Amino acid sequence: MKWSNYKDKVIGALNLFRFDEDILRILEDSIEKNQKIFVAGNGGSAAIALHYVCDFSKGANKDWSNNPNRMKAICLTSNIGYMTAIANDNYYSLIFKEQLVNLASPNDILILISSSGNSPNIIEAANYAKEHGLVVIGITGFSGGKLKEVADYSAHIEFDGYEVCEDVHSVFGHFLVTYLREHSKNS
């Protein structure tokens, strides 16, 4: 494939991307509401989850170095020891859910990134979150899968290709942090 063809695919996919506008308000209000924001994904989406947390934690403030009132973002894909212990001793499908059992409180926010929307560990976490009063935001590709159905709020690209879906999910993360910084109530 030529670069121009891939670039055209990404541009076309960006034009197809849709998200619930309420996601902006929910994230914008998270500091004031003292909500933790958990983010998770598998494979490339795990790396995107780490990037979201970095940007929420540092980049979403207008004046990060002088403002201790920041987003409380936690990446569920970064505790490798705990994840592998759960996967080894129990089931891989529980690696995110069990971390939520330890860390989450009602009204916290769970952002799940999954191109297929059908990863068992993502669905386990979403179901647990819904049962325990967390707000679930699903960021999906392809048809959206089960995650799009169970999430309270959705960001979705109807596109069948992991690379392009992940590119769009990354762009959405950068949009979110830019929006949050520009609309920060905590500067």
N, C-alpha and C positions, 0 to 999 in steps of 0.2 A: 504494500500500500504506500502511496505517496503521502508526504506531509500535507499537501493541500487537500487530499481526500479525508484524512483523519481530522484535520482542522474543520472542514466543512461538516463532518459528523458531529463534532463537539458543538459547533455553533448551532446546528439544527436541533441538537438535544437541549441546549440551553433555552431555545425558543419554545420547546415543549414542556419545560419544567414548570410545575405549579406547586404552590404551598399555601397552607392556611395562614392568613395574615395574623391570626391570633397568636401564632408562635412568637412574633415580635413583641407583643405586649407581655406575654408570659415571661419571656426571658428578661425583658426590660424591668419588670416588677420583682424579679427574683431576689435582688439585694434587699429591697425594702421589706419583703416578706420573709427574709432569712431562710430561703430555700436552698438546699443543696441541689446541684445539677450533676447527675450521673450520665456518662456517655459510654457506649459500648458498640463494638462491631467485630467482625471476624476478618482475617486476612488483610486485604487492602483497607477495608472499612475499620479495622482495628487501628491502623496507622492514622486514618482520618479522624477517628475518635480522639486519639492522643493530640492531634493538631487542634481540634476544636477546644479541648481542655486548656491547652497552652494559650490559645487566643482568648478564650473566655476569662482565664485567670489574669492575664496581663494586658492584652490588647483592647479589652472592652471598656477600659477607663480612660477618660480624657487626660488625667494626671495621675497615672499609676503610682509613681514613686512617692507622692505626697498624700495618697488616699488609701487608708487601711480598710475602707468599706468596699470590698470587692466581691465579685461573683465567687461562689463556693463550688468550683467545678472539680469533679473527681472522675478519672478515667478507670473504668472497670477492666480495661485490657492491660493495665500496667502492673498489677500485682501478680507477677508470674509465679511466685512461690505458692501463693494461695490458690491461684487458678489450677496449677498442675496438681496440687494436693486434692482438690475437689475432683478433678478429672480422673485422677488415678484411683482414689479411694471410693468415689461415688460414680458420677457420670459427667461427661463433658457437657451435656445439656444443662447442667446446673451451675456452671462456672460464674455466670453473672447473677443469677437469682440468689445464690448463697451469699454473695457479697452484699446484695441489697438487704438481706436478712440482718447482717451485721451493722450496716451503715445508714439505711434509709429510714425516713420518718414520713408519716402521712403529709401530703401537700408538697413533698419534694418533686423534682422533675427528673424524668428518665428519657434521654435521647438515645434511640437505637438506630444504627445505620446498617442497612442490609440491602444490597442490590436485589437479591431474590425476594427478600421479605419472608423467607421460610426457614431460616436456620433454627434448629430446635432450641439452642441456648438463648437466642434472641426472643423466641416466642415464650419460653419459660420465664424469662425476666419480665416481659411485657405482662403476662398473666399475673405474676406475683405482684407487680407494681399496681395493676388495676385493682386487685383484691385488697391491697393495703393503702389505697387512697393517694397514690402518686399520679402525677400528670405524665402521660406517655406521649412522646413525640416520635413518630416513625418517619425515617428518611429512607426512601426506597427507590428501586428501579424496576425494570421488567413490568410485570402486571401489578406489583406491590405486594403480592402474596398475603399471607396471614397477618403480617405486621400492619399492613395498611388497613385491614379490617378491624384489628383490635386497638390500634392507636387512637388516642383522643384527638390528636392533630397530626396532619400528614404533610410531608414534603415529598413530591413524587416526580420521577422522570419516567415516562412510558418509553423505555428504550431497552432492547435486548442486547446488551453487551457490557460486560463488567468494567472494562477500562473507561468507556465513555460515561457510564453511570457514576463511577468513582470520581472522574474529573468534575462532573456537575455537582456532586455532593461536596467536593472540596471548594468549589467556587461558592456554593451556598454558605458554607462555613465562613468564608472570607466576607461575604455579604453580611452575614449575621453580626460578626464582630465589628465591622465598619458601621453598621446601623446602630448597634448598641453604644459604641463610642460617641457617635454623633448625637444620640438621644440620651446620653447618660445623665441621670439625676444626681449622680454622686461624683461630681467633678471637684 
